[in-house]
């Protein structure tokens, strides 16, 4: 395989792995609660443990398409897919 092409494929794979790991980390409600306390005015001064139960639902990580026209997929479609 062409070395330049091989390097591009490897770099894309590493970036995809990093992206997936970051999404999974940010999908943790306890992590998200800490971010909300530091970044969102309405949550400043609150204990992150008090915020966790306020975060509703389960995050959809990596299953919602981001291509134009596909971002507003209904909940039933995402659960079926």
C-alpha positions as CSV (number, residue, x, y, z in Angstrom):
1,X,0.0,0.0,0.0
2,X,1.2,3.5,-0.8
3,X,3.0,4.9,2.3
4,X,1.2,8.3,2.1
5,X,-2.2,6.6,1.9
6,X,-1.3,4.2,4.7
7,X,-0.3,7.1,7.0
8,X,-3.6,8.9,6.2
9,X,-5.6,5.9,7.0
10,X,-3.8,5.3,10.3
11,X,-4.1,9.0,11.3
12,X,-7.9,8.9,10.5
13,X,-8.3,5.7,12.6
14,X,-6.5,7.3,15.6
15,X,-8.6,10.4,15.3
16,X,-11.8,8.3,15.2
17,X,-10.7,6.4,18.2
18,X,-9.9,9.6,20.1
19,X,-13.2,11.1,19.0
20,X,-15.2,8.0,20.2
21,X,-13.4,8.0,23.6
22,X,-14.1,11.7,24.1
23,X,-17.8,11.2,23.3
24,X,-18.1,8.3,25.7
25,X,-16.4,10.4,28.4
26,X,-18.7,13.4,27.9
27,X,-21.7,11.0,27.9
28,X,-21.1,10.2,31.5
29,X,-23.5,12.2,33.6
30,X,-21.1,12.7,36.5
31,X,-18.5,14.3,34.1
32,X,-21.2,16.4,32.4
33,X,-22.4,17.6,35.8
34,X,-18.9,19.0,36.6
35,X,-18.7,20.7,33.2
36,X,-22.2,22.3,33.8
37,X,-21.1,23.6,37.2
38,X,-18.0,25.3,35.7
39,X,-19.5,26.6,32.4
40,X,-23.3,27.2,32.8
41,X,-24.4,30.2,34.9
42,X,-27.5,28.5,36.1
43,X,-25.5,25.6,37.7
44,X,-22.7,27.7,39.2
45,X,-22.2,27.0,42.9
46,X,-24.2,23.7,42.8
47,X,-22.8,20.4,43.9
48,X,-22.3,18.2,40.8
49,X,-23.8,15.3,42.7
50,X,-27.1,17.3,42.9
51,X,-27.0,17.9,39.1
52,X,-26.6,14.3,38.0
53,X,-30.3,13.3,38.7
54,X,-31.4,16.4,36.8
55,X,-29.8,15.2,33.6
56,X,-32.6,13.3,31.8
57,X,-32.4,10.3,29.6
58,X,-29.5,8.3,28.2
59,X,-27.1,10.0,25.8
60,X,-27.0,8.7,22.2
61,X,-23.3,8.3,21.6
62,X,-22.2,7.9,18.0
63,X,-25.6,6.8,16.7
64,X,-27.2,10.1,15.6
65,X,-26.1,11.0,12.0
66,X,-24.5,14.4,11.5
67,X,-24.9,14.7,7.8
68,X,-27.2,17.5,6.6
69,X,-30.9,16.5,6.6
70,X,-30.3,13.5,8.9
71,X,-29.7,15.2,12.3
72,X,-33.3,15.2,13.5
73,X,-33.9,11.5,13.4
74,X,-36.9,10.5,15.6
75,X,-36.2,8.7,18.9
76,X,-38.1,5.5,17.7
77,X,-35.8,5.4,14.6
78,X,-32.6,5.7,16.7
79,X,-33.8,2.9,19.1
80,X,-34.6,0.6,16.2
81,X,-31.3,1.2,14.4
